Structures are given as structure tokens and as C-alpha cells.
């Protein structure tokens, strides 16, 4: 008989699946925490960018540096949102 079809094999498989699910749920929680933190940081950076535009103009070095930072973190936030979706789908598949 195939090991995976035996009681012991099925029990081991269930234990492994439960552990995987637990790990993915921990990962999802950390990803969401990082997402919230990055989103808050990005909102602050956008506010600063708007202030720099008003006070120094779009051609200032400070504005350009801040603009690059906002762009970099926007890309990171989008990537993190995609990663969260993948983790959520994996959890759904395990359930």
C-alpha cells in the first residue's frame, strides 16, 4: 500500500499541511504589517514632496530626490500588495 494512503502517512500529511498553513498565516500577517508601515511612510513622503514643490519648485534637487524616493517606495508597495495576494491564494489553496 502507498505510504501516503496509510493512516500514518495521512496523519503526517495533515500535520505538514497544518504547519504550512500556520507558516503562511504568519507570513501574511508580517506582509500586511510591512504594507501598512510602508503605506504610511509613503503618504508622509508624498506630503513632503508636495511641500517641496510649493516651496522650492519641481526643478530643485531636494524635490527630485524626494520624487525618486516616492517612486521607489510606490513600486515596493505595489510589489508587496502582489506578494500579499499570492500568499492569500496559497492559504486558500491549503484550506
N, C-alpha and C positions, 0 to 999 in steps of 0.2 A: 504494500500500500504506500502511496505517496506521502511523505512526511507532512506536507502542508495540509493534507486531508485528515490527519490523525488528531485526536483531542489535544495532545501536547503541542503539535505543530500549529493548530488553530489558536491555541492559548498564547503561544509565543508570538504569532502574527498579530493578535489583538493587542497584546502588550506593546509590541513595536508600534502599531498604529496609534495607540493612545499616547505613547511617548512622543511620536512625531507631531500629533495634534497639539499636545502641550507645548512643544518647542515652537511650532508655527504660531500659536496664540501669543507666546511670549515675544516672538519676533514682531508680530503685528502691533502689539502694544508699544514696543520700543520705536517702531517705524512711525506710528501715529504721534507719539510724543515728540520725536525729532521733527516731524512735519509741522506740528503746532508751533514749536520753537522757531523753526526756520521761517514759517509764515509770519510770525510776529516780528522777527528780525528784518525780514524783507519789507514789511509795512513801515517800520521805522526808517529803513534806508530810503524808501520811496519818499517819505516825508522830508528827509534831509535833502534828497535830490531836488525836490520842488522848491525848498528854501534856497538852495544854491542857485537854482535857475533864476529865482526872483532877485537875489542879492548880487550874484556875480555874473550871471549870464551863462548860456549854453557853451560858450567858447572857452570858459575858464578851465584851467587844469583840474581844479577841485571837482567841478561838475562832471568832467569827462571821467575822472577816477571813480566817482560815486556811481556814475551811469554804468561803468563796466562792472562794478560790484553788484549793482541791482540786476544786471543782465545775467551774471554768473549764478547768483542765488535764485533767480527765476527759473533758470534751466535746472538747477539742483532740485528745486521744489517740484517741478514737473516730473523729473525722473523719480523722485521719492513717491509721488502720487501713483505713478505707474507701478512701482515696486509694491506699494500697498495693495493695489488691485490684484497683482499676481499672487501675493500672499493670501489675500481673501479667497481667491479662486482655489488655491491649493487647499485651504482649510475646508472649503465647501466640498471639494473632491474627496477629502479624507472622511468627511461626515457621512 
